[in-house]
């Protein structure tokens, strides 16, 4: 059980704040815990708090409430009333990955020289925010800011704002936004609490691209559930750029090649949507996903931020518990209340999801 030993992160990295869970230094030893603590969800859709760039990662999970695969339960000796099938939550395709290259060098947190770093889960805004300065090996300095949310108002929608600014000199910038099919389900770090499938779970039935959009549709091999996942983008910058969307059997991607100029902000907005069903065809779910993206792009990212803030203002007006003279208790209570909000906000019709859609390793539910 040594691999399951829980590390308690130090307070100098995770200081006490009343309305934020803050990480002031990247430390790979606490990666697994941070992925759970910084998860964002709305009761239907949940995303673990992984790095925007997709690596490093312990378990890069994205989950849809009720979306599962079935598997035969084998007994040494059968008896009346024994269950025949088990059900396990499935990692759906991961659409939150945004990779960054400056002057053809990839940004990779464990090896990057950082002049500043802060990541925070904002309990009032309902966003996961990250801000850092990357000291490039060529002498370039790059400001990277991101903001991620899973909408508490729009059940099927998530979005990421990813902002890059060159601080020292002009340089070519490439931003690759991906949706990557979930790999064969495996036990993270050999964790015996999680189920391992012996084969791929999802078959891809629909793939299409257009401009800055990728749409993919899937069906599970055993349970027959259907799923669509789609991404679309906006880029706002005074730098010249071109964009290309492509897809293959394992992933879809949108690549922005940008002529970066010093001091000019490059702002990418990524809209993400998932739809699932037990009865509907994959193509119908893909059409639903495209309609959601059309509305999201039309209204913009600021509209999502505003609706998220209004939702949480109402929640905290009814639910906040104030603790005097104990910052640790205050942060802990508000964090737990926020997690209850994330687990239930849009869980109508399906119940409170296992682990609040923050991680694997549980095949039942808690309420």
KEMI-179144 format. One line per 5 residues: number of its first residue (from 1); for each residue y, z, x of C-alpha. Coordinates in steps of 0.2 Angstrom, whole numbers. Last residue first. Example, Ala and Ser with C-alpha at 12.3 -4.5 7.8 and 13.67 -1.06 7.14 Angstrom:
residues 2
2> -5 36 68 ~ -22 39 62
//
This chain:
residues 367
367> 53 -7 -127 ~ 42 -11 -113 ~ 31 -27 -112 ~ 15 -33 -106 ~ 9 -45 -92
362> 19 -36 -78 ~ 21 -41 -60 ~ 36 -53 -59 ~ 54 -50 -58 ~ 71 -48 -67
357> 67 -54 -84 ~ 71 -37 -92 ~ 56 -30 -84 ~ 45 -38 -98 ~ 56 -45 -111
352> 64 -35 -126 ~ 58 -44 -142 ~ 56 -62 -146 ~ 65 -66 -162 ~ 82 -61 -154
347> 82 -58 -136 ~ 100 -64 -133 ~ 109 -48 -128 ~ 93 -38 -126 ~ 88 -37 -107
342> 106 -40 -101 ~ 113 -26 -112 ~ 99 -14 -106 ~ 103 -19 -88 ~ 121 -15 -91
337> 117 2 -98 ~ 106 5 -82 ~ 121 0 -71 ~ 133 11 -81 ~ 122 26 -79
332> 119 23 -60 ~ 137 20 -56 ~ 143 36 -65 ~ 129 46 -57 ~ 134 41 -40
327> 153 43 -43 ~ 151 61 -48 ~ 167 69 -52 ~ 168 65 -71 ~ 154 55 -79
322> 160 42 -93 ~ 147 34 -104 ~ 151 17 -111 ~ 142 10 -126 ~ 153 5 -140
317> 169 -1 -130 ~ 157 -6 -116 ~ 148 -19 -127 ~ 164 -26 -135 ~ 172 -28 -118
312> 155 -35 -112 ~ 156 -49 -125 ~ 174 -53 -122 ~ 171 -54 -103 ~ 157 -66 -105
307> 167 -77 -117 ~ 181 -78 -105 ~ 170 -82 -90 ~ 161 -96 -100 ~ 178 -103 -105
302> 183 -103 -87 ~ 168 -114 -83 ~ 172 -128 -93 ~ 173 -132 -112 ~ 168 -151 -110
297> 155 -147 -96 ~ 147 -134 -107 ~ 147 -145 -123 ~ 139 -159 -114 ~ 127 -148 -105
292> 121 -140 -121 ~ 118 -158 -129 ~ 108 -163 -113 ~ 97 -148 -115 ~ 93 -152 -133
287> 88 -169 -128 ~ 76 -162 -115 ~ 69 -151 -128 ~ 66 -166 -140 ~ 58 -175 -125
282> 46 -161 -122 ~ 38 -160 -139 ~ 41 -145 -150 ~ 27 -133 -155 ~ 27 -118 -143
277> 44 -120 -137 ~ 56 -118 -122 ~ 74 -123 -118 ~ 83 -120 -101 ~ 101 -124 -96
272> 111 -125 -80 ~ 129 -129 -77 ~ 135 -131 -59 ~ 153 -130 -54 ~ 158 -136 -37
267> 175 -131 -29 ~ 180 -139 -13 ~ 197 -130 -7 ~ 208 -139 5 ~ 213 -128 20
262> 206 -140 33 ~ 199 -156 27 ~ 182 -160 21 ~ 176 -178 19 ~ 163 -174 6
257> 145 -179 3 ~ 139 -172 -13 ~ 120 -173 -16 ~ 113 -170 -34 ~ 94 -165 -33
252> 78 -165 -43 ~ 62 -158 -37 ~ 43 -159 -35 ~ 38 -176 -41 ~ 54 -184 -36
247> 72 -184 -42 ~ 89 -192 -37 ~ 108 -189 -40 ~ 121 -196 -28 ~ 139 -191 -26
242> 154 -197 -16 ~ 168 -188 -9 ~ 187 -188 -4 ~ 195 -171 -3 ~ 208 -166 -16
237> 194 -155 -24 ~ 186 -151 -41 ~ 168 -155 -42 ~ 159 -154 -59 ~ 140 -153 -61
232> 125 -155 -73 ~ 108 -147 -73 ~ 93 -148 -84 ~ 77 -138 -88 ~ 65 -142 -102
227> 50 -133 -107 ~ 34 -135 -117 ~ 20 -123 -121 ~ 2 -130 -120 ~ -6 -113 -116
222> -17 -121 -103 ~ -8 -134 -93 ~ 10 -129 -96 ~ 21 -143 -101 ~ 37 -149 -92
217> 53 -158 -94 ~ 66 -162 -82 ~ 85 -168 -83 ~ 96 -170 -68 ~ 115 -174 -70
212> 128 -179 -57 ~ 128 -197 -62 ~ 113 -199 -72 ~ 95 -193 -68 ~ 79 -193 -77
207> 62 -184 -76 ~ 50 -181 -91 ~ 32 -175 -91 ~ 31 -163 -76 ~ 15 -153 -77
202> 17 -134 -75 ~ 4 -121 -70 ~ -2 -128 -53 ~ -18 -121 -48 ~ -27 -105 -44
197> -15 -94 -53 ~ -11 -77 -44 ~ -7 -62 -55 ~ 5 -48 -50 ~ 1 -30 -48
192> -9 -33 -32 ~ 7 -37 -22 ~ 1 -47 -7 ~ 19 -49 -1 ~ 24 -59 -17
187> 8 -63 -25 ~ 7 -81 -29 ~ 11 -94 -42 ~ 9 -111 -36 ~ 27 -117 -33
182> 40 -118 -46 ~ 48 -135 -48 ~ 65 -136 -39 ~ 81 -139 -47 ~ 94 -143 -33
177> 112 -144 -29 ~ 115 -151 -11 ~ 133 -149 -4 ~ 137 -159 11 ~ 153 -156 21
172> 160 -167 35 ~ 173 -158 46 ~ 192 -156 47 ~ 198 -140 57 ~ 199 -121 57
167> 198 -114 39 ~ 187 -126 30 ~ 186 -120 11 ~ 170 -120 1 ~ 168 -114 -17
162> 152 -112 -28 ~ 154 -108 -46 ~ 137 -106 -54 ~ 132 -107 -73 ~ 119 -102 -85
157> 116 -108 -103 ~ 101 -106 -115 ~ 107 -91 -126 ~ 126 -95 -126 ~ 135 -78 -128
152> 127 -67 -115 ~ 129 -82 -102 ~ 119 -80 -86 ~ 132 -79 -73 ~ 135 -84 -55
147> 151 -84 -44 ~ 152 -90 -27 ~ 164 -90 -12 ~ 162 -98 5 ~ 176 -98 18
142> 171 -108 33 ~ 176 -106 51 ~ 174 -120 64 ~ 171 -115 82 ~ 156 -128 84
137> 143 -114 80 ~ 151 -110 63 ~ 159 -93 60 ~ 155 -91 41 ~ 167 -81 30
132> 160 -72 15 ~ 162 -69 -3 ~ 149 -67 -17 ~ 150 -63 -35 ~ 137 -60 -48
127> 145 -60 -65 ~ 145 -50 -81 ~ 164 -47 -80 ~ 163 -28 -84 ~ 147 -24 -74
122> 152 -35 -59 ~ 137 -37 -48 ~ 144 -38 -30 ~ 141 -47 -14 ~ 152 -45 1
117> 152 -52 18 ~ 165 -54 32 ~ 166 -62 49 ~ 148 -69 47 ~ 138 -77 61
112> 124 -86 53 ~ 106 -83 58 ~ 100 -73 43 ~ 112 -81 30 ~ 107 -100 33
107> 122 -112 32 ~ 115 -129 37 ~ 123 -138 52 ~ 127 -157 48 ~ 146 -154 52
102> 145 -141 38 ~ 129 -141 27 ~ 128 -131 11 ~ 113 -129 -1 ~ 115 -124 -19
97> 99 -117 -27 ~ 101 -110 -45 ~ 89 -122 -54 ~ 72 -114 -50 ~ 59 -122 -61
92> 50 -109 -72 ~ 41 -94 -65 ~ 28 -90 -78 ~ 25 -75 -88 ~ 6 -71 -89
87> -5 -71 -104 ~ -24 -66 -104 ~ -37 -74 -114 ~ -54 -69 -121 ~ -50 -51 -126
82> -65 -39 -129 ~ -68 -35 -147 ~ -87 -35 -146 ~ -94 -34 -128 ~ -96 -45 -113
77> -103 -39 -97 ~ -96 -43 -80 ~ -80 -48 -89 ~ -70 -64 -86 ~ -53 -65 -94
72> -48 -84 -96 ~ -30 -88 -92 ~ -15 -92 -102 ~ 3 -97 -96 ~ 19 -90 -102
67> 36 -93 -109 ~ 40 -78 -120 ~ 57 -75 -112 ~ 62 -88 -99 ~ 61 -83 -81
62> 68 -88 -64 ~ 60 -81 -49 ~ 63 -84 -30 ~ 52 -70 -24 ~ 55 -64 -6
57> 69 -76 -2 ~ 79 -82 13 ~ 83 -95 7 ~ 88 -102 -9 ~ 106 -107 -4
52> 113 -96 -18 ~ 104 -81 -11 ~ 93 -72 -24 ~ 98 -61 -37 ~ 83 -65 -49
47> 87 -76 -64 ~ 84 -72 -82 ~ 84 -82 -98 ~ 81 -75 -115 ~ 87 -57 -114
42> 103 -62 -106 ~ 100 -61 -88 ~ 107 -59 -70 ~ 97 -51 -56 ~ 107 -42 -43
37> 96 -26 -42 ~ 80 -36 -43 ~ 84 -48 -28 ~ 92 -34 -19 ~ 76 -24 -19
32> 67 -38 -11 ~ 80 -42 2 ~ 82 -24 8 ~ 75 -28 26 ~ 85 -44 26
27> 102 -35 28 ~ 118 -43 23 ~ 132 -31 23 ~ 144 -25 10 ~ 133 -25 -5
22> 141 -19 -21 ~ 135 -14 -38 ~ 152 -14 -48 ~ 161 -4 -61 ~ 161 14 -55
17> 159 10 -36 ~ 147 19 -24 ~ 144 10 -8 ~ 129 -1 -5 ~ 129 -5 13
12> 137 11 19 ~ 126 19 6 ~ 110 16 14 ~ 96 5 5 ~ 81 15 0
7> 66 6 5 ~ 51 6 -6 ~ 34 5 2 ~ 24 -9 -7 ~ 19 -17 10
2> 11 -1 15 ~ 0 0 0
//
